[in-house]
Amino acid sequence: MNPKPYESHGTGDPTADPTAVPAALGLGLLAVGGWLLTTARPWQKPGHPLTLGLGWTASAALLVCGLVLLARCVRTVHGRPDTDPDAAVAEATTTED
């Protein structure tokens, strides 16, 4: 049996991951947007339509921004590495024919 179940990667450099802060911000925006959406429910406390519309609009904006940030981070981490951008453009134009 292996005494070390996984290899040690060390403590690492906290500034090495450029997607950590945007991903955390995206998760935070999703959390705040979801919380705001659950607090602006017209079926529980009828309010002024303008207040409800502003709450839902702000919630939707926060949810979309958080989702965009997370999607960009995932695409950065898991996307195809483009070593030569000109080659990628040439490949894309030749496959369209």
PyMOL commands that set and color helices and strands:
alter all, ss='L'
color gray80, all
select helices_A, chain A and resi 20-39+49-78+85-95
alter helices_A, ss='H'
color red, helices_A
deselect
rebuild
show_as cartoon
